[in-house]
Amino acid sequence: MARLAGWRPDDFWAATPADAAAVLAGWRDEEAGGMGQADLAAMMEQCPDG
């Protein structure tokens, strides 16, 4: 999964179960659109470390 997702080893080992679930959910639902602008803004608010 890490290689298919383009994750470096450090990214993979630092990932949470929620991160892995999000990647797998994206692969499962290929017709779902990408992240919307509102989703990105909300994520940036929650994680302001840049």
mmCIF file as Biopython writes it, N, C-alpha, C and O atoms, coordinates in Angstrom:
data_model
#
loop_
_atom_site.group_PDB
_atom_site.id
_atom_site.type_symbol
_atom_site.label_atom_id
_atom_site.label_alt_id
_atom_site.label_comp_id
_atom_site.label_asym_id
_atom_site.label_entity_id
_atom_site.label_seq_id
_atom_site.pdbx_PDB_ins_code
_atom_site.Cartn_x
_atom_site.Cartn_y
_atom_site.Cartn_z
_atom_site.occupancy
_atom_site.B_iso_or_equiv
_atom_site.auth_seq_id
_atom_site.auth_asym_id
_atom_site.pdbx_PDB_model_num
ATOM 1   N N  . MET A ? 1  ? 0.819   -1.182 0.000  1.0 0.0 1  A 1 
ATOM 2   C CA . MET A ? 1  ? 0.000   0.000  0.000  1.0 0.0 1  A 1 
ATOM 3   C C  . MET A ? 1  ? 0.867   1.252  0.000  1.0 0.0 1  A 1 
ATOM 4   O O  . MET A ? 1  ? 0.560   2.205  -0.716 1.0 0.0 1  A 1 
ATOM 5   N N  . ALA A ? 2  ? 1.933   1.275  0.778  1.0 0.0 2  A 1 
ATOM 6   C CA . ALA A ? 2  ? 2.767   2.467  0.880  1.0 0.0 2  A 1 
ATOM 7   C C  . ALA A ? 2  ? 3.337   2.867  -0.476 1.0 0.0 2  A 1 
ATOM 8   O O  . ALA A ? 2  ? 3.318   4.043  -0.838 1.0 0.0 2  A 1 
ATOM 9   N N  . ARG A ? 3  ? 3.836   1.907  -1.210 1.0 0.0 3  A 1 
ATOM 10  C CA . ARG A ? 3  ? 4.407   2.225  -2.527 1.0 0.0 3  A 1 
ATOM 11  C C  . ARG A ? 3  ? 3.337   2.707  -3.493 1.0 0.0 3  A 1 
ATOM 12  O O  . ARG A ? 3  ? 3.560   3.654  -4.247 1.0 0.0 3  A 1 
ATOM 13  N N  . LEU A ? 4  ? 2.186   2.067  -3.476 1.0 0.0 4  A 1 
ATOM 14  C CA . LEU A ? 4  ? 1.107   2.483  -4.372 1.0 0.0 4  A 1 
ATOM 15  C C  . LEU A ? 4  ? 0.604   3.878  -4.032 1.0 0.0 4  A 1 
ATOM 16  O O  . LEU A ? 4  ? 0.190   4.623  -4.920 1.0 0.0 4  A 1 
ATOM 17  N N  . ALA A ? 5  ? 0.636   4.232  -2.759 1.0 0.0 5  A 1 
ATOM 18  C CA . ALA A ? 5  ? 0.184   5.553  -2.332 1.0 0.0 5  A 1 
ATOM 19  C C  . ALA A ? 5  ? 1.260   6.615  -2.528 1.0 0.0 5  A 1 
ATOM 20  O O  . ALA A ? 5  ? 0.989   7.809  -2.392 1.0 0.0 5  A 1 
ATOM 21  N N  . GLY A ? 6  ? 2.481   6.183  -2.847 1.0 0.0 6  A 1 
ATOM 22  C CA . GLY A ? 6  ? 3.570   7.130  -3.032 1.0 0.0 6  A 1 
ATOM 23  C C  . GLY A ? 6  ? 4.185   7.597  -1.726 1.0 0.0 6  A 1 
ATOM 24  O O  . GLY A ? 6  ? 4.856   8.628  -1.681 1.0 0.0 6  A 1 
ATOM 25  N N  . TRP A ? 7  ? 3.954   6.841  -0.668 1.0 0.0 7  A 1 
ATOM 26  C CA . TRP A ? 7  ? 4.496   7.220  0.641  1.0 0.0 7  A 1 
ATOM 27  C C  . TRP A ? 7  ? 5.927   6.740  0.787  1.0 0.0 7  A 1 
ATOM 28  O O  . TRP A ? 7  ? 6.268   5.626  0.387  1.0 0.0 7  A 1 
ATOM 29  N N  . ARG A ? 8  ? 6.760   7.593  1.363  1.0 0.0 8  A 1 
ATOM 30  C CA . ARG A ? 8  ? 8.105   7.175  1.760  1.0 0.0 8  A 1 
ATOM 31  C C  . ARG A ? 8  ? 7.963   6.332  3.022  1.0 0.0 8  A 1 
ATOM 32  O O  . ARG A ? 8  ? 6.931   6.413  3.689  1.0 0.0 8  A 1 
ATOM 33  N N  . PRO A ? 9  ? 8.958   5.529  3.372  1.0 0.0 9  A 1 
ATOM 34  C CA . PRO A ? 9  ? 8.842   4.706  4.582  1.0 0.0 9  A 1 
ATOM 35  C C  . PRO A ? 9  ? 8.487   5.513  5.827  1.0 0.0 9  A 1 
ATOM 36  O O  . PRO A ? 9  ? 7.656   5.082  6.627  1.0 0.0 9  A 1 
ATOM 37  N N  . ASP A ? 10 ? 9.110   6.681  5.998  1.0 0.0 10 A 1 
ATOM 38  C CA . ASP A ? 10 ? 8.801   7.507  7.176  1.0 0.0 10 A 1 
ATOM 39  C C  . ASP A ? 10 ? 7.341   7.949  7.181  1.0 0.0 10 A 1 
ATOM 40  O O  . ASP A ? 10 ? 6.710   8.003  8.237  1.0 0.0 10 A 1 
ATOM 41  N N  . ASP A ? 11 ? 6.806   8.263  6.002  1.0 0.0 11 A 1 
ATOM 42  C CA . ASP A ? 11 ? 5.396   8.656  5.912  1.0 0.0 11 A 1 
ATOM 43  C C  . ASP A ? 11 ? 4.493   7.495  6.309  1.0 0.0 11 A 1 
ATOM 44  O O  . ASP A ? 11 ? 3.516   7.665  7.039  1.0 0.0 11 A 1 
ATOM 45  N N  . PHE A ? 12 ? 4.843   6.309  5.809  1.0 0.0 12 A 1 
ATOM 46  C CA . PHE A ? 12 ? 4.035   5.134  6.115  1.0 0.0 12 A 1 
ATOM 47  C C  . PHE A ? 12 ? 4.015   4.860  7.609  1.0 0.0 12 A 1 
ATOM 48  O O  . PHE A ? 12 ? 2.947   4.660  8.189  1.0 0.0 12 A 1 
ATOM 49  N N  . TRP A ? 13 ? 5.183   4.848  8.235  1.0 0.0 13 A 1 
ATOM 50  C CA . TRP A ? 13 ? 5.249   4.495  9.656  1.0 0.0 13 A 1 
ATOM 51  C C  . TRP A ? 13 ? 4.676   5.588  10.547 1.0 0.0 13 A 1 
ATOM 52  O O  . TRP A ? 13 ? 4.289   5.316  11.683 1.0 0.0 13 A 1 
ATOM 53  N N  . ALA A ? 14 ? 4.614   6.822  10.048 1.0 0.0 14 A 1 
ATOM 54  C CA . ALA A ? 14 ? 4.034   7.916  10.830 1.0 0.0 14 A 1 
ATOM 55  C C  . ALA A ? 14 ? 2.525   8.026  10.626 1.0 0.0 14 A 1 
ATOM 56  O O  . ALA A ? 14 ? 1.846   8.744  11.359 1.0 0.0 14 A 1 
ATOM 57  N N  . ALA A ? 15 ? 2.005   7.315  9.634  1.0 0.0 15 A 1 
ATOM 58  C CA . ALA A ? 15 ? 0.576   7.403  9.320  1.0 0.0 15 A 1 
ATOM 59  C C  . ALA A ? 15 ? -0.267  6.788  10.428 1.0 0.0 15 A 1 
ATOM 60  O O  . ALA A ? 15 ? 0.129   5.823  11.082 1.0 0.0 15 A 1 
ATOM 61  N N  . THR A ? 16 ? -1.423  7.371  10.612 1.0 0.0 16 A 1 
ATOM 62  C CA . THR A ? 16 ? -2.379  6.838  11.579 1.0 0.0 16 A 1 
ATOM 63  C C  . THR A ? 16 ? -3.294  5.847  10.870 1.0 0.0 16 A 1 
ATOM 64  O O  . THR A ? 16 ? -3.329  5.816  9.640  1.0 0.0 16 A 1 
ATOM 65  N N  . PRO A ? 17 ? -4.026  5.049  11.613 1.0 0.0 17 A 1 
ATOM 66  C CA . PRO A ? 17 ? -5.015  4.178  10.967 1.0 0.0 17 A 1 
ATOM 67  C C  . PRO A ? 17 ? -6.011  4.975  10.120 1.0 0.0 17 A 1 
ATOM 68  O O  . PRO A ? 17 ? -6.463  4.502  9.077  1.0 0.0 17 A 1 
ATOM 69  N N  . ALA A ? 18 ? -6.347  6.181  10.570 1.0 0.0 18 A 1 
ATOM 70  C CA . ALA A ? 18 ? -7.272  7.018  9.792  1.0 0.0 18 A 1 
ATOM 71  C C  . ALA A ? 18 ? -6.653  7.416  8.451  1.0 0.0 18 A 1 
ATOM 72  O O  . ALA A ? 18 ? -7.352  7.470  7.440  1.0 0.0 18 A 1 
ATOM 73  N N  . ASP A ? 19 ? -5.344  7.697  8.436  1.0 0.0 19 A 1 
ATOM 74  C CA . ASP A ? 19 ? -4.661  8.023  7.182  1.0 0.0 19 A 1 
ATOM 75  C C  . ASP A ? 19 ? -4.744  6.856  6.206  1.0 0.0 19 A 1 
ATOM 76  O O  . ASP A ? 19 ? -5.080  7.033  5.036  1.0 0.0 19 A 1 
ATOM 77  N N  . ALA A ? 20 ? -4.433  5.666  6.702  1.0 0.0 20 A 1 
ATOM 78  C CA . ALA A ? 20 ? -4.482  4.471  5.856  1.0 0.0 20 A 1 
ATOM 79  C C  . ALA A ? 20 ? -5.908  4.215  5.370  1.0 0.0 20 A 1 
ATOM 80  O O  . ALA A ? 20 ? -6.114  3.851  4.213  1.0 0.0 20 A 1 
ATOM 81  N N  . ALA A ? 21 ? -6.879  4.403  6.239  1.0 0.0 21 A 1 
ATOM 82  C CA . ALA A ? 21 ? -8.277  4.190  5.859  1.0 0.0 21 A 1 
ATOM 83  C C  . ALA A ? 21 ? -8.698  5.171  4.771  1.0 0.0 21 A 1 
ATOM 84  O O  . ALA A ? 21 ? -9.445  4.808  3.862  1.0 0.0 21 A 1 
ATOM 85  N N  . ALA A ? 22 ? -8.224  6.404  4.857  1.0 0.0 22 A 1 
ATOM 86  C CA . ALA A ? 22 ? -8.568  7.403  3.845  1.0 0.0 22 A 1 
ATOM 87  C C  . ALA A ? 22 ? -8.009  7.015  2.482  1.0 0.0 22 A 1 
ATOM 88  O O  . ALA A ? 22 ? -8.683  7.164  1.463  1.0 0.0 22 A 1 
ATOM 89  N N  . VAL A ? 23 ? -6.771  6.516  2.465  1.0 0.0 23 A 1 
ATOM 90  C CA . VAL A ? 23 ? -6.174  6.082  1.202  1.0 0.0 23 A 1 
ATOM 91  C C  . VAL A ? 23 ? -6.956  4.908  0.630  1.0 0.0 23 A 1 
ATOM 92  O O  . VAL A ? 23 ? -7.288  4.893  -0.556 1.0 0.0 23 A 1 
ATOM 93  N N  . LEU A ? 24 ? -7.245  3.934  1.469  1.0 0.0 24 A 1 
ATOM 94  C CA . LEU A ? 24 ? -7.979  2.761  1.001  1.0 0.0 24 A 1 
ATOM 95  C C  . LEU A ? 24 ? -9.386  3.125  0.536  1.0 0.0 24 A 1 
ATOM 96  O O  . LEU A ? 24 ? -9.876  2.572  -0.449 1.0 0.0 24 A 1 
ATOM 97  N N  . ALA A ? 25 ? -10.033 4.045  1.233  1.0 0.0 25 A 1 
ATOM 98  C CA . ALA A ? 25 ? -11.380 4.469  0.839  1.0 0.0 25 A 1 
ATOM 99  C C  . ALA A ? 25 ? -11.345 5.151  -0.523 1.0 0.0 25 A 1 
ATOM 100 O O  . ALA A ? 25 ? -12.249 4.967  -1.337 1.0 0.0 25 A 1 
ATOM 101 N N  . GLY A ? 26 ? -10.311 5.932  -0.768 1.0 0.0 26 A 1 
ATOM 102 C CA . GLY A ? 26 ? -10.172 6.593  -2.061 1.0 0.0 26 A 1 
ATOM 103 C C  . GLY A ? 26 ? -10.005 5.606  -3.195 1.0 0.0 26 A 1 
ATOM 104 O O  . GLY A ? 26 ? -10.542 5.814  -4.283 1.0 0.0 26 A 1 
ATOM 105 N N  . TRP A ? 27 ? -9.270  4.536  -2.959 1.0 0.0 27 A 1 
ATOM 106 C CA . TRP A ? 27 ? -9.097  3.508  -3.987 1.0 0.0 27 A 1 
ATOM 107 C C  . TRP A ? 27 ? -10.384 2.731  -4.198 1.0 0.0 27 A 1 
ATOM 108 O O  . TRP A ? 27 ? -10.705 2.343  -5.321 1.0 0.0 27 A 1 
ATOM 109 N N  . ARG A ? 28 ? -11.118 2.504  -3.121 1.0 0.0 28 A 1 
ATOM 110 C CA . ARG A ? 28 ? -12.338 1.711  -3.213 1.0 0.0 28 A 1 
ATOM 111 C C  . ARG A ? 28 ? -13.409 2.454  -4.006 1.0 0.0 28 A 1 
ATOM 112 O O  . ARG A ? 28 ? -14.145 1.842  -4.779 1.0 0.0 28 A 1 
ATOM 113 N N  . ASP A ? 29 ? -13.498 3.761  -3.819 1.0 0.0 29 A 1 
ATOM 114 C CA . ASP A ? 29 ? -14.546 4.557  -4.460 1.0 0.0 29 A 1 
ATOM 115 C C  . ASP A ? 29 ? -13.917 5.449  -5.523 1.0 0.0 29 A 1 
ATOM 116 O O  . ASP A ? 29 ? -13.740 6.649  -5.313 1.0 0.0 29 A 1 
ATOM 117 N N  . GLU A ? 30 ? -13.585 4.859  -6.654 1.0 0.0 30 A 1 
ATOM 118 C CA . GLU A ? 30 ? -12.889 5.588  -7.703 1.0 0.0 30 A 1 
ATOM 119 C C  . GLU A ? 30 ? -13.721 6.703  -8.311 1.0 0.0 30 A 1 
ATOM 120 O O  . GLU A ? 30 ? -13.169 7.613  -8.929 1.0 0.0 30 A 1 
ATOM 121 N N  . GLU A ? 31 ? -15.042 6.653  -8.149 1.0 0.0 31 A 1 
ATOM 122 C CA . GLU A ? 31 ? -15.880 7.692  -8.731 1.0 0.0 31 A 1 
ATOM 123 C C  . GLU A ? 31 ? -16.023 8.904  -7.819 1.0 0.0 31 A 1 
ATOM 124 O O  . GLU A ? 31 ? -16.555 9.934  -8.234 1.0 0.0 31 A 1 
ATOM 125 N N  . ALA A ? 32 ? -15.556 8.789  -6.594 1.0 0.0 32 A 1 
ATOM 126 C CA . ALA A ? 32 ? -15.641 9.926  -5.675 1.0 0.0 32 A 1 
ATOM 127 C C  . ALA A ? 32 ? -14.695 11.018 -6.161 1.0 0.0 32 A 1 
ATOM 128 O O  . ALA A ? 32 ? -13.607 10.739 -6.665 1.0 0.0 32 A 1 
ATOM 129 N N  . GLY A ? 33 ? -15.116 12.229 -6.006 1.0 0.0 33 A 1 
ATOM 130 C CA . GLY A ? 33 ? -14.277 13.341 -6.402 1.0 0.0 33 A 1 
ATOM 131 C C  . GLY A ? 33 ? -13.138 13.545 -5.420 1.0 0.0 33 A 1 
ATOM 132 O O  . GLY A ? 33 ? -13.122 12.957 -4.339 1.0 0.0 33 A 1 
ATOM 133 N N  . GLY A ? 34 ? -12.219 14.351 -5.791 1.0 0.0 34 A 1 
ATOM 134 C CA . GLY A ? 34 ? -11.098 14.659 -4.913 1.0 0.0 34 A 1 
ATOM 135 C C  . GLY A ? 34 ? -11.531 15.559 -3.775 1.0 0.0 34 A 1 
ATOM 136 O O  . GLY A ? 34 ? -12.714 15.856 -3.609 1.0 0.0 34 A 1 
ATOM 137 N N  . MET A ? 35 ? -10.579 15.978 -3.013 1.0 0.0 35 A 1 
ATOM 138 C CA . MET A ? 35 ? -10.842 16.855 -1.877 1.0 0.0 35 A 1 
ATOM 139 C C  . MET A ? 35 ? -11.331 18.202 -2.394 1.0 0.0 35 A 1 
ATOM 140 O O  . MET A ? 35 ? -10.742 18.779 -3.308 1.0 0.0 35 A 1 
ATOM 141 N N  . GLY A ? 36 ? -12.396 18.687 -1.809 1.0 0.0 36 A 1 
ATOM 142 C CA . GLY A ? 36 ? -12.926 19.981 -2.196 1.0 0.0 36 A 1 
ATOM 143 C C  . GLY A ? 36 ? -12.206 21.117 -1.480 1.0 0.0 36 A 1 
ATOM 144 O O  . GLY A ? 36 ? -11.457 20.889 -0.531 1.0 0.0 36 A 1 
ATOM 145 N N  . GLN A ? 37 ? -12.437 22.325 -1.936 1.0 0.0 37 A 1 
ATOM 146 C CA . GLN A ? 37 ? -11.794 23.501 -1.350 1.0 0.0 37 A 1 
ATOM 147 C C  . GLN A ? 37 ? -12.164 23.658 0.120  1.0 0.0 37 A 1 
ATOM 148 O O  . GLN A ? 37 ? -11.309 24.004 0.935  1.0 0.0 37 A 1 
ATOM 149 N N  . ALA A ? 38 ? -13.427 23.409 0.471  1.0 0.0 38 A 1 
ATOM 150 C CA . ALA A ? 38 ? -13.864 23.528 1.866  1.0 0.0 38 A 1 
ATOM 151 C C  . ALA A ? 38 ? -13.182 22.478 2.736  1.0 0.0 38 A 1 
ATOM 152 O O  . ALA A ? 38 ? -12.806 22.762 3.874  1.0 0.0 38 A 1 
ATOM 153 N N  . ASP A ? 39 ? -13.021 21.259 2.204  1.0 0.0 39 A 1 
ATOM 154 C CA . ASP A ? 39 ? -12.327 20.209 2.950  1.0 0.0 39 A 1 
ATOM 155 C C  . ASP A ? 39 ? -10.875 20.597 3.206  1.0 0.0 39 A 1 
ATOM 156 O O  . ASP A ? 39 ? -10.358 20.405 4.306  1.0 0.0 39 A 1 
ATOM 157 N N  . LEU A ? 40 ? -10.226 21.138 2.193  1.0 0.0 40 A 1 
ATOM 158 C CA . LEU A ? 40 ? -8.836  21.563 2.331  1.0 0.0 40 A 1 
ATOM 159 C C  . LEU A ? 40 ? -8.711  22.682 3.357  1.0 0.0 40 A 1 
ATOM 160 O O  . LEU A ? 40 ? -7.807  22.657 4.192  1.0 0.0 40 A 1 
ATOM 161 N N  . ALA A ? 41 ? -9.606  23.661 3.306  1.0 0.0 41 A 1 
ATOM 162 C CA . ALA A ? 41 ? -9.568  24.769 4.266  1.0 0.0 41 A 1 
ATOM 163 C C  . ALA A ? 41 ? -9.769  24.265 5.688  1.0 0.0 41 A 1 
ATOM 164 O O  . ALA A ? 41 ? -9.088  24.719 6.607  1.0 0.0 41 A 1 
ATOM 165 N N  . ALA A ? 42 ? -10.696 23.332 5.880  1.0 0.0 42 A 1 
ATOM 166 C CA . ALA A ? 42 ? -10.936 22.771 7.212  1.0 0.0 42 A 1 
ATOM 167 C C  . ALA A ? 42 ? -9.709  22.018 7.712  1.0 0.0 42 A 1 
ATOM 168 O O  . ALA A ? 42 ? -9.348  22.128 8.884  1.0 0.0 42 A 1 
ATOM 169 N N  . MET A ? 43 ? -9.069  21.255 6.836  1.0 0.0 43 A 1 
ATOM 170 C CA . MET A ? 43 ? -7.878  20.516 7.230  1.0 0.0 43 A 1 
ATOM 171 C C  . MET A ? 43 ? -6.741  21.470 7.590  1.0 0.0 43 A 1 
ATOM 172 O O  . MET A ? 43 ? -5.999  21.229 8.542  1.0 0.0 43 A 1 
ATOM 173 N N  . MET A ? 44 ? -6.610  22.547 6.830  1.0 0.0 44 A 1 
ATOM 174 C CA . MET A ? 44 ? -5.556  23.520 7.116  1.0 0.0 44 A 1 
ATOM 175 C C  . MET A ? 44 ? -5.799  24.228 8.444  1.0 0.0 44 A 1 
ATOM 176 O O  . MET A ? 44 ? -4.845  24.586 9.134  1.0 0.0 44 A 1 
ATOM 177 N N  . GLU A ? 45 ? -7.055  24.434 8.808  1.0 0.0 45 A 1 
ATOM 178 C CA . GLU A ? 45 ? -7.373  25.019 10.114 1.0 0.0 45 A 1 
ATOM 179 C C  . GLU A ? 45 ? -7.012  24.068 11.243 1.0 0.0 45 A 1 
ATOM 180 O O  . GLU A ? 45 ? -6.498  24.489 12.280 1.0 0.0 45 A 1 
ATOM 181 N N  . GLN A ? 46 ? -7.282  22.787 11.038 1.0 0.0 46 A 1 
ATOM 182 C CA . GLN A ? 46 ? -7.013  21.788 12.069 1.0 0.0 46 A 1 
ATOM 183 C C  . GLN A ? 46 ? -5.526  21.510 12.221 1.0 0.0 46 A 1 
ATOM 184 O O  . GLN A ? 46 ? -5.070  21.141 13.303 1.0 0.0 46 A 1 
ATOM 185 N N  . CYS A ? 47 ? -4.774  21.683 11.156 1.0 0.0 47 A 1 
ATOM 186 C CA . CYS A ? 47 ? -3.336  21.372 11.161 1.0 0.0 47 A 1 
ATOM 187 C C  . CYS A ? 47 ? -2.564  22.586 10.644 1.0 0.0 47 A 1 
ATOM 188 O O  . CYS A ? 47 ? -2.074  22.562 9.515  1.0 0.0 47 A 1 
ATOM 189 N N  . PRO A ? 48 ? -2.446  23.646 11.444 1.0 0.0 48 A 1 
ATOM 190 C CA . PRO A ? 48 ? -1.848  24.886 10.955 1.0 0.0 48 A 1 
ATOM 191 C C  . PRO A ? 48 ? -0.327  24.862 10.824 1.0 0.0 48 A 1 
ATOM 192 O O  . PRO A ? 48 ? 0.283   25.908 10.601 1.0 0.0 48 A 1 
ATOM 193 N N  . ASP A ? 49 ? 0.292   23.703 10.956 1.0 0.0 49 A 1 
ATOM 194 C CA . ASP A ? 49 ? 1.749   23.645 10.908 1.0 0.0 49 A 1 
ATOM 195 C C  . ASP A ? 49 ? 2.320   23.787 9.507  1.0 0.0 49 A 1 
ATOM 196 O O  . ASP A ? 49 ? 3.539   23.771 9.332  1.0 0.0 49 A 1 
ATOM 197 N N  . GLY A ? 50 ? 1.460   23.926 8.509  1.0 0.0 50 A 1 
ATOM 198 C CA . GLY A ? 50 ? 1.897   24.210 7.164  1.0 0.0 50 A 1 
ATOM 199 C C  . GLY A ? 50 ? 2.297   23.018 6.402  1.0 0.0 50 A 1 
ATOM 200 O O  . GLY A ? 50 ? 2.689   23.131 5.240  1.0 0.0 50 A 1 
#
